[in-house]
């Protein structure tokens, strides 16, 4: 086997493991028994402690990466990410983990439109079309004028939409850090999160007990430090199309976990809405050109 094929296989395996880990985040959040703020604090603190030696090993602590602009962008994007986590984790008890995860996947469209609005990036007709497909899926899930979701679920989905918007803004900010090592960005983001969350935590009054510590540690070590390491390693080795397709392991594994651990099953309407959202996401990520097909006919 040549070096390129081996590299691609390793990258594919890394991405698969990363997406499977992503799919179990909701399970670990629920099983930790902690409030969203506590969970985010522990996740940030533990992952930062794990990433410090990794960044030291790779020689990332160089003055060139710590200019005022770079620090501002890393800290700002980090604050957006931690509040995104707080909202997402707060949404899990209000709606199912699988439904929250699927709705969260509208972030590529938020990034597209924010990019067009803020950075004047060009939107093409296909992007708009696939966005409308995903938006139709969201409408189907919410069920305007029907009883598809109750008020608690609606509040949960609202939190998810705000969370994914915060995440999308963070992605656009992080894109400006072109010369900064990704793992260093994650370290500064999580370190900022741990510091900001400290005044608000109730971990000392209601600390994790027994097995809860395993889930708390898992969120920091597996779902943040190790997960980001795998993702950034995989991104360097496999084509973008492969990444786009493999990323769908995340919501699918979440649906499976939600069923086996919490007996949550999507309704027929929710399945239709989810399919439309995921179809729209796939269309954008793989740059499907519907209008080109129309011209061929």
C-alpha positions as CSV (number, residue, x, y, z in Angstrom):
1,X,0.0,0.0,0.0
2,X,1.5,3.4,-1.0
3,X,1.9,6.2,1.5
4,X,-1.0,8.3,0.2
5,X,-3.5,5.5,0.4
6,X,-2.3,4.6,4.0
7,X,-2.6,8.3,4.9
8,X,-6.2,8.5,3.6
9,X,-7.2,5.3,5.4
10,X,-5.8,6.6,8.7
11,X,-7.5,9.9,8.2
12,X,-10.8,8.2,7.4
13,X,-10.5,6.1,10.6
14,X,-9.7,9.2,12.7
15,X,-12.8,11.0,11.3
16,X,-15.1,8.0,11.9
17,X,-13.9,7.7,15.5
18,X,-14.3,11.5,15.9
19,X,-17.9,11.5,14.6
20,X,-18.8,8.5,16.8
21,X,-17.5,10.3,19.8
22,X,-19.5,13.4,18.8
23,X,-22.6,11.3,18.7
24,X,-22.2,10.3,22.3
25,X,-21.7,13.8,23.7
26,X,-25.4,14.1,24.6
27,X,-25.3,10.8,26.5
28,X,-22.3,11.9,28.6
29,X,-24.0,15.3,29.3
30,X,-27.2,13.6,30.6
31,X,-25.3,10.9,32.5
32,X,-23.0,13.4,34.2
33,X,-25.9,14.7,36.3
34,X,-24.5,18.2,36.2
35,X,-26.0,21.6,35.2
36,X,-25.0,22.9,31.8
37,X,-22.8,25.5,33.3
38,X,-21.0,22.9,35.5
39,X,-20.6,20.6,32.5
40,X,-19.1,23.3,30.3
41,X,-16.7,24.4,33.1
42,X,-15.4,20.9,33.7
43,X,-15.2,20.2,29.9
44,X,-13.2,23.4,29.4
45,X,-10.9,22.9,32.4
46,X,-10.1,19.2,31.8
47,X,-9.6,19.6,28.0
48,X,-7.3,22.6,28.6
49,X,-5.2,20.6,31.1
50,X,-4.9,17.8,28.4
51,X,-4.0,20.2,25.6
52,X,-1.3,22.1,27.4
53,X,1.3,19.2,27.2
54,X,0.2,18.4,23.6
55,X,0.8,22.1,22.6
56,X,4.1,22.0,24.4
57,X,5.2,18.8,22.6
58,X,4.4,20.4,19.2
59,X,6.1,23.7,20.1
60,X,2.9,25.8,19.7
61,X,3.8,28.3,22.5
62,X,5.6,30.7,20.2
63,X,5.3,34.5,20.6
64,X,4.2,34.9,17.0
65,X,0.9,33.1,17.8
66,X,0.1,35.4,20.8
67,X,-0.3,38.8,19.2
68,X,-3.0,41.1,20.5
69,X,-5.2,40.4,17.4
70,X,-4.7,36.6,17.6
71,X,-5.5,36.5,21.4
72,X,-8.6,38.7,20.9
73,X,-9.9,36.4,18.1
74,X,-9.1,33.2,20.0
75,X,-10.7,34.4,23.3
76,X,-13.8,35.9,21.5
77,X,-14.4,32.7,19.5
78,X,-13.9,30.7,22.7
79,X,-16.6,32.7,24.6
80,X,-19.0,32.1,21.7
81,X,-18.3,28.4,21.7
82,X,-18.8,28.0,25.5
83,X,-22.1,29.8,25.5
84,X,-23.0,27.6,22.5
85,X,-22.3,24.6,24.6
86,X,-24.3,25.9,27.6
87,X,-27.4,26.5,25.4
88,X,-27.0,23.1,23.6
89,X,-26.6,21.2,26.8
90,X,-29.6,23.0,28.4
91,X,-31.7,22.0,25.3
92,X,-31.1,18.3,25.7
93,X,-33.5,17.7,28.6
94,X,-36.2,19.8,26.8
95,X,-36.1,17.9,23.5
96,X,-34.5,14.6,22.5
97,X,-30.7,14.5,22.0
98,X,-31.2,13.2,18.4
99,X,-33.6,16.0,17.4
100,X,-31.4,18.7,19.0
101,X,-28.3,17.3,17.2
102,X,-30.1,17.3,13.8
103,X,-31.4,20.8,14.1
104,X,-27.9,21.9,15.3
105,X,-26.7,20.8,11.9
106,X,-28.2,23.8,10.2
107,X,-25.0,25.6,11.1
108,X,-23.5,25.4,7.5
109,X,-26.4,27.6,6.3
110,X,-25.9,30.1,9.1
111,X,-22.2,30.2,8.2
112,X,-23.1,30.7,4.5
113,X,-25.4,33.6,5.1
114,X,-23.3,35.3,7.8
115,X,-20.3,35.0,5.5
116,X,-22.3,36.7,2.8
117,X,-23.7,39.4,5.1
118,X,-20.5,40.2,7.1
119,X,-17.6,39.2,4.7
120,X,-19.6,39.8,1.4
121,X,-18.9,36.2,0.3
122,X,-20.8,35.3,-2.8
123,X,-23.9,33.1,-2.4
124,X,-24.8,31.0,-5.4
125,X,-28.3,29.7,-6.4
126,X,-27.6,26.2,-5.3
127,X,-26.6,27.3,-1.8
128,X,-29.9,29.2,-1.5
129,X,-31.9,26.2,-2.8
130,X,-30.3,23.7,-0.4
131,X,-30.8,26.3,2.4
132,X,-34.5,26.4,1.6
133,X,-34.7,22.6,1.6
134,X,-33.2,22.5,5.1
135,X,-35.4,25.4,6.3
136,X,-38.4,23.4,5.0
137,X,-37.2,20.5,7.1
138,X,-37.0,22.7,10.2
139,X,-40.6,23.9,9.6
140,X,-41.7,20.3,9.3
141,X,-40.1,19.4,12.6
142,X,-41.5,22.4,14.4
143,X,-44.9,21.8,12.8
144,X,-46.2,25.3,12.4
145,X,-50.0,25.4,13.2
146,X,-49.9,21.8,14.6
147,X,-49.0,20.0,17.7
148,X,-45.7,18.5,16.4
149,X,-43.8,19.9,19.4
150,X,-44.9,21.2,22.8
151,X,-43.8,24.4,24.4
152,X,-40.8,22.8,26.2
153,X,-39.6,21.2,23.0
154,X,-40.0,24.5,21.1
155,X,-37.9,26.3,23.8
156,X,-35.3,23.6,23.4
157,X,-35.2,23.9,19.7
158,X,-34.9,27.7,20.0
159,X,-31.9,27.2,22.3
160,X,-30.3,24.9,19.7
161,X,-30.8,27.5,16.9
162,X,-29.2,30.2,19.0
163,X,-26.4,27.8,20.0
164,X,-25.6,26.8,16.4
165,X,-25.6,30.5,15.4
166,X,-23.1,31.3,18.1
167,X,-21.0,28.4,16.9
168,X,-21.2,29.6,13.3
169,X,-20.0,33.1,14.3
170,X,-17.1,31.4,16.1
171,X,-16.2,29.5,13.0
172,X,-16.1,32.7,10.9
173,X,-13.9,34.4,13.5
174,X,-11.6,31.3,13.7
175,X,-11.2,31.5,9.9
176,X,-9.2,34.7,10.4
177,X,-6.6,32.8,12.4
178,X,-4.9,31.3,9.3
179,X,-1.4,30.9,10.8
180,X,-2.4,29.7,14.3
181,X,-2.2,26.0,15.1
182,X,-5.7,24.6,15.5
183,X,-4.9,22.8,18.8
184,X,-3.6,26.0,20.3
185,X,-6.8,27.8,19.3
186,X,-8.8,25.1,21.1
187,X,-6.6,25.4,24.2
188,X,-7.1,29.2,24.4
189,X,-10.8,28.8,23.8
190,X,-11.3,26.2,26.5
191,X,-9.0,28.0,28.9
192,X,-11.0,31.2,28.4
193,X,-14.2,29.1,29.0
194,X,-13.0,27.7,32.2
195,X,-12.0,31.1,33.6
196,X,-15.3,32.8,32.5
197,X,-17.5,29.9,33.9
198,X,-15.8,29.8,37.3
199,X,-17.9,32.5,39.0
200,X,-21.1,30.8,37.9
201,X,-20.5,27.1,38.7
202,X,-22.1,25.2,41.5
203,X,-19.7,22.3,41.3
204,X,-18.5,22.9,44.9
205,X,-22.0,22.7,46.3
206,X,-23.2,19.9,44.0
207,X,-20.0,18.1,42.8
208,X,-20.2,15.0,40.6
209,X,-20.4,11.8,42.6
210,X,-19.4,8.2,41.8
211,X,-19.8,7.3,38.1
212,X,-20.7,10.8,37.2
213,X,-17.0,11.7,37.4
214,X,-16.4,9.2,34.5
215,X,-18.8,11.0,32.3
216,X,-17.4,14.5,33.3
217,X,-13.9,13.3,32.6
218,X,-15.0,11.8,29.3
219,X,-16.4,15.1,28.1
220,X,-13.1,16.8,28.8
221,X,-10.6,14.2,27.7
222,X,-12.5,12.2,25.0
223,X,-15.1,14.7,23.6
224,X,-12.9,17.7,23.5
225,X,-9.1,17.2,23.7
226,X,-9.0,13.8,21.9
227,X,-11.9,14.6,19.6
228,X,-10.4,17.9,18.3
229,X,-7.0,16.2,17.9
230,X,-8.6,13.5,15.8
231,X,-10.6,16.0,13.7
232,X,-7.7,18.3,12.9
233,X,-5.5,15.3,12.1
234,X,-8.1,13.8,9.8
235,X,-8.8,17.1,8.0
236,X,-5.2,17.2,6.8
237,X,-5.3,13.6,5.4
238,X,-8.7,13.2,3.5
239,X,-10.6,15.2,0.8
240,X,-13.3,17.6,1.8
241,X,-16.0,15.5,0.1
242,X,-15.0,12.6,2.3
243,X,-15.2,14.8,5.4
244,X,-18.6,16.0,4.4
245,X,-20.0,12.5,4.0
246,X,-18.3,11.1,7.1
247,X,-19.7,14.0,9.2
248,X,-23.1,12.4,8.9
249,X,-22.0,9.6,11.2
250,X,-22.4,12.2,14.0
251,X,-26.3,12.7,13.8
252,X,-26.9,9.0,12.8
253,X,-24.9,7.7,15.8
254,X,-26.8,10.2,18.0
255,X,-30.1,8.8,16.9
256,X,-29.0,5.3,17.6
257,X,-27.7,6.2,21.1
258,X,-30.8,8.2,21.9
259,X,-32.9,5.1,21.0
260,X,-30.9,2.5,23.0
261,X,-30.2,4.6,26.1
262,X,-33.3,6.9,26.4
263,X,-35.9,5.1,24.3
264,X,-36.4,8.2,22.2
265,X,-37.7,7.5,18.7
266,X,-38.3,10.3,16.1
267,X,-41.9,10.6,14.9
268,X,-42.6,10.2,11.1
269,X,-42.9,14.0,10.8
270,X,-39.6,14.5,12.6
271,X,-37.9,11.9,10.4
272,X,-39.1,13.7,7.3
273,X,-37.9,17.0,8.7
274,X,-34.6,15.5,9.7
275,X,-34.1,14.0,6.2
276,X,-34.7,17.4,4.6
277,X,-32.2,19.1,6.9
278,X,-29.6,16.5,6.3
279,X,-30.2,16.5,2.5
280,X,-29.8,20.3,2.5
281,X,-26.6,20.0,4.5
282,X,-25.2,17.3,2.1
283,X,-26.2,19.4,-0.9
284,X,-24.2,22.4,0.4
285,X,-21.2,20.4,1.6
286,X,-20.8,18.4,-1.6
287,X,-21.7,21.5,-3.8
288,X,-24.5,19.7,-5.6
289,X,-25.4,21.8,-8.7
290,X,-29.1,21.2,-9.3
291,X,-29.2,24.0,-11.9
292,X,-26.4,22.4,-14.0
293,X,-28.5,19.2,-14.1
294,X,-31.5,21.2,-15.3
295,X,-29.4,22.7,-18.1
296,X,-28.2,19.3,-19.2
297,X,-31.8,18.2,-19.7
